């Protein structure tokens, strides 16, 4: 079993290194690759971080010449992935890699195309409610989603990954692209507070995501 882990990164700090070290610990008996996409970072700390991870075994680094955003950067990484199972993670150590194997087990058991890890711990009420609104829009736009929830911590099969990365989208929302192409969706529900560091997924990014989902909803209204 070969696993690919995709991490889009912009102006990353040492949380990215902690994330990668945690992956090494969890998957030490598995074959895996880590693909980090540097989305045109522009601060000194991130340069130090990328220099360090570039020297790590099983880690490859992709450099964007301009800032493409989280979703486009993730899709760029998906196109390079070689694993039978492909995981996407954020770079801020908010997602615990220990759930990669349970997600794979769930995918195999239910023959799913995509599995989302859903952490029910509330880091911020503002983010919680905006995320809730975004999820309502997703459920209205994609009625087959039913009671399923999406997140940036996801597991995809290689075949499904190839299918969705062939789609040409300008500034796509990856969840929308995925949900347009499958009904075989699963959730691994967990609850944990993984670290106290400032969340990288800012309020502005959540509002931007909200606008994309609103457009998607209006198309299907």
N, C-alpha and C positions, 0 to 999 in steps of 0.2 A: 504493500500500500504506500503510494507516494503522495505527499501532501504539499500543496503550494500555499503560502501565506502572503497575501498582498497587503502592504501598508502604505497608503498615501500619506505624505508628510510635507508640512509647510512650516518653516521656522521652528523646527522641532527642538526640544530640550532633551535632557538626560532621561526623561520618561520613555523615550523611544528605545534607548539602550536597555532600560529595565524590561521593556516589553519583549525585546528580542532575547534577552537572557532567560526570561521566563519561558519563552517558546522552546529554547534549547533544553531547559530542564524538563518540561512536560513531554516533549517529543524525542527524548534522548534515545529511545529504542525504535524510533520510526525513521523512515526515509522522508526528508522534507527539503524544501527550498523556501527562502524568504526573499521576496521582491519588494524593495522600498522605492517609492517614486518620490524624488525630491521635486516638489512643485514650484520650482524657481524661488527657493528660499533666499532671503536677503539679509540675514543677521549673522554675526560672528559665531555665536554659540552653535547655531545649526550647522555651520561649516565644520566646527570641531566634532560635532556628533556624527556627521556623515563621513568624515575622515576615519573615525573609529570603527564604524560599522562596516565600512568598505573592506576592512582587513579581516572581518569575521568569516569563518567558514560557512558555506551554504547560503551566504547573503549576497545578493546582487543589487546594484543601485542603478536606477534610471533617472536621468536628469531632464527635466522639462526646460526648454529654452524660454518659455513664458508661463505665467501662472494659468493653469487650466481649470483649477477648482477640484474639489474632492472627488466628484463623480467621474469626470473625464479622466483624472489621474488613475482612479481605480480601474476603469475600463482599459486604460493603457497597460496596466499591470496584468489584468486578466488575459489579455492577448498574448502575453509572454509566458503565462503559467503552463507548466508541463504536468502538474499533478493530476491524479485521478479525482482527488477531492481538492477544492480550492476555497480558501478561507479569506475573508476581508476583515481587517481590524483597523481601528483608529491608532494614532501614534502617541496617545496621551496616557497609556497604561490604565484606561478605564475598563477595558475588557480583559477578563481572565482567560488566558489560553488553555487552562485546565478543562474548559468546556468543549474544546475542539473534538475530542474523542467521543464524548456523549452525543454531540451533534451528528457525527458520522454514524454512530450506532443507530440514532433515530432515523437518519436518512436511509440507511440500508434496510431497516426493519419495515418502514412504511413506503419504501420505493419513491422517495421524494426527489424533486429537482433542486429545491432550495430550502434551507433551514435557517431561521433567524434565532439568535439567542436574545431572549427578552429578560432584562434585569428589571425587576419591579421596585428596586430601591430608588427613592426619590432624592436626587441630589439637589434639585432646585424646583420650587413650586412654579416659577415662571416658565422654565423649560418644560416642566411636566405638562402644564396646560397647553402650551403651544404644540408640543409633541402630540398631545391628545387630539387637538384640532386637526393636525396633519393626518393623524390616523383615521379620523372620521372622514376626511376628504378622500383618503385612499380607499376606504371601505365603500364609499358612495360611488367612486369612479370604477372600482373593480369589485363588482358584487360577489364574485366567486371567492373573495378574500374572507368573507364572513367574519368569524371571530379571531382571525389570525392578525398578528402584528408584525411590523417590519422594524429593522434597525440596521446600523452600519456594520454590526457583527453578524456576518452571514456565511453560510457554507453552500457551495454550489458544486454540482457534478461537472466534470470536464466537458461532457457532451452538451449540457445546458449552457455552460459558459461560452462554448463555441457558437451556439445558436444566437445568443443575445449580443455577442460582440460583433457579429456580422451586420447588425442593425446600425444604420447611420443616423445619428441624432446630434443636433447642435445643443451643447450644454445639457446633456441628458440628466434626468434623475434615474439612478440605477434601479431603484425599487419599481418605478413606473415601467421601465424597459423590461424588467424581469416579470412583473405581474401581467404584462400584456402577452407573455409567451408561455405561461404555465398556470395550471391549477393545482399542481402538486407541491404545495407549500406547507411547511411545518414550523412549529415554535418549540424551542427548548426554554421553559420558564424557570428562572432562577432568581435569587435575591441575595445580593452582597454589595458591600461598599469596599471597592478594591483599593483605592488610594485617595488621599486627601488633596492631591494636587489640583490646581485650577483646571477646569474642563476646557478643552480646546474647541469644542463645538459651541461657538458663541451664540448669543441671542440673535445677532445679525444673521448668522448662517441659518438658524432655525427659521427666521422670518423669510429669508430667501427661499428656503426649501418650501415653506408654506405657499409662497407665490407660485412656484412651479406646480405644486399639487392643485392649487386653485385653478390654474389654466387647464390642467389635465381633467379636473372635475367638470369644468364648463364645456369642454369638448364632448363629454359624454352625457351632458344634461339633456 
